[in-house]
């Protein structure tokens, strides 16, 4: 009996040490990455990098910042409603054991693991060529919207499934209908989970390069409309580093991209907390 307890204690201790080491390693690597980017990029942040005009002498990132914000905003505007409503159908309205539900879930899980360059090739063949959009922000937006849709759908579905059934039963007991229960009780309770999917999608859109090179193009100018070509910050950073002439500016772009994603995540968290209080 004593030997069994000692074995259990030793196993628990070893597991605890491994978990702590894994957490420390993750924090150290993340911290090193952030510090390295900041140290290499901040000294090269100059006012000229925020000029409205881009040329070979001044590789301004301002047009790319605007393009990135447009890309994130419009893509989420398309993907989030579709993903959330699809998840609501799967969890609240579809019958249990429905074959269509199984097909949708399997498809969403499969699409989540597909490399982004495959989405880029699809976007180029369908949106750019077949739909005659040419290289444009709209072609890139539709491509990344399809790319992040499975993430939004799956995270929203898991968040809705995590809402206790007692919430639904209490709402029905008070005389509320199905639609009112879903939008007044279930969805507000699932906001933190839904928001995690939105944050993941935001990060993926902001950091995407392969899919956007094939669809949105690499023009470093302000777009006249959504059918104009334009590069995002990630593509801008890739092009600068590939040329090898503006490596310092590429690191400065990485700093701005890091700060932008961080600010968007903080803003999303603040909005979620406010909605939960209301």
N, C-alpha and C positions, 0 to 999 in steps of 0.2 A: 504493500500500500504506500509506504513511504517512498519506495523507488519510483512508483508511478507518479506521485506528486512532484518529486524532484525532476522527472523527465518533462512533465507538463510545465513546471516553472522555468526550466532551462529553455524549452522550446519557445515559451512566451517571451523570455528575455532576449533570445536571439532574434525573434521576429520584431520586437520593439526596437532593437538596435538597428536592424536593417531598414525599418520604416523611417527612423530618425535620420539615418545616413542618406536615404533616398531624398528626403525632404531638404536636408542641408545641401546636397549636391545640386538639386534643382534650383534652390535659391541662389547658390553661389554662381552657377552657370548663367542664370537669368540676370543677376546683378552684374556679372562681368560683361555680358553682352550689352546691357544698357549703358554701363560706364564707358565701355570701349567706343560705342557709337557717339555718345555725348562728347567724349574727349577728342575724338577725331573730327567731329562735325561742327561743334559750337565755335571754335576759333575761325572757321571759314564762313560763318553766317554774316553776310554784308548786306547793306541796304540795296545794292545793285541786284542782288538775287531776287528781290521782290519788285522789280521793275515790271511794268505792264508789257514791255516789248522784249522779245527773245531774239538774239542773234548769235553769231559765232564767237563774238568777243564777250558777250554777257549772257550766260546761260541761265536766264531768269526762270524761277520755278513758279512764279505767280499764276501764269496760265494753267500750269499743271495742277496747282492747288484748287483753282476754280473748277477745272474739269473733274477732279477727284470728288469734290463736294457734289457736283451735279450727278456724277455716276452713282455715288452712294445713295443720294436722296431719291432719285427716280427709280433706281433698281429696287430699293427697299419698298418704295411706294407700290411697285408691281408685285414683288415677291411676298411681302408680309401679309396683305389681305388674302391673297390666294392660299398661302400656306396655313394661315390661322383658320380660315373658313373650311378648308379641306380637313384639318385636324378636328374641328368641331363636328363635322359630318361623321368622321370615322369613330369618334368617341361617344357622341351624344345621340346620333340619329341612326347610324348603320346597325343592322341586326347582328347579334353575336354569331360568329361562325360564318359570316358572309364571305364568300370567295373573293368578291371584288375588293374587300378590305385587305385581305391577305395579299392580293396581287399588288395593291397600291403600296402597302408597307414594304414588301419585298423590293419593289421597284425603287422606292425612295432610299432604302438602305443601299441598294446597288449603285444608284446615281451619286450617293454621297462619296463613294470611294473611287469614282472615275477621275483620272488626271485632268487637270484644267486644260491642257493642250488639246484634249479630245473635244471638250466643249468649244474651244477656239476654232478647231477645224469644222465642227458642225455649224458654228455661227458664221464662219466665212462662206461655207457652201450654201447655207440656207438664207441667212439674213443679207449678207453682202452680195452674193451672186444671184440666188434665185429670187429674192425679194427686191433686188436692185437698189439696196440702200447704200451701196459702195462702202468704203471705210468711213464710218461715222460713229458718233457717240451713241446714237440710238441702237445701232447694231451691237455695240459693246454692252449697252445697258440691258438689252433683251437677253444677251448671252449670259451675263453674270447673274441676271434675275433667275434664269433657269438653273444656273449652277448652285445658287444658295437656297432655292426653293425646298429641296429635300431636307436641308438642315432646319429651316423654319418649321416645316411640317412635323418632323420627328420630335423636335424639342417642345413644340406646342402640344403635340399629342401626349407626350410624357407628362407635361405640366398639368394637362386636363385630367389625366388618369390619376394624378396624385391628389386631386381635390376629393376630400371625403364624401361618400355617398350621403352622409347625414345632412350635408349642406343642401343637396338636391331634394332630399326627402322633406326637410324643414320648409323649403320654399314651396314645394307642392302642397304641403299641409296647410300653408297659409293662403292657398288658393291661386298661386302664381302659375302661369302656363309654362310650357316647355321653352318657348322662345325667351320669355322674360327671365326664367331661371338661368338659362345659358348666359345671357348678356348682362344680367344684374348680379348674379351670384357666382357662377362657375368661372367665367372669364376673368373678372377682377381678382379672384383668388389665385388664378394661375399666372398672373402678370409677371412675377419674378422669373418663372420658368420660360415664359414666352420671350421675355427680355433677354435672357441668356442666349437664345437662338438668334435674336436680332443683333446682339453684340458680336457673336461669332461670325455672322454674315457680314457685318460691317468690316470686321478685320480682314475677312477673306476678299471682299471687294476692294478694299483700300490697298491690299498687298498683291493683288492679281497683276500678272504681266503677260503670261503666254496667251491667254484667251483674248486679251485686249489688243495685243500686237496684231493678231489675225483679224480683228473685227473693227476696233476703233481707230487703228492706225497710230502713227507716231508724230503727228504734226504738233509742234510746240507753240501753238497760237491759241488765242481766245476763240471759242466757237461762235459762229454767227447764229446757229440754231442747233438742234439735236441731230440734224443730218450732216453736220460738219465734222471733219476728222479732228481728233484731239488726243493728247497723251495725258495719262494720269501721273501722279507723283512716282508710283512704283515703276512705271514704264520710263519716265524721265530719268530716274536713278539708274535703271538698267542701261539705257542708251548712253548716258554719260560715262558709266563705268566701262562699258564695252569699247567706247572710243579710246579710252585711256588718256585723254587729254585733260579731263576735268574730274579727276578722282576725288579731289578735296570737295568740290561742289556736290559730288554724289553723296559723300558722307553728310554734308550739310542738309541735303534733301532728305536723307534718312532720319535726321533729327526732327525735322518738321513733320515727317510722316508719323514718327513715333508719338510726337506731341499731339498731332491731330487725332489719332486713334484713341489716345488716352482721354482727351477732352470729350470726344463723342461718347465714350464709355461712361465717363463721369456724368455727363448730361443725361444719358439714358437711365442711369441709376437714380438720379434726382427726380426725373419724371415718374419713374416707377414708384418711388416712395410717396410722392405726392398723390398719385392715383390711388394707391392703397389706402392712404388716409381719408381721401374723399369717399 
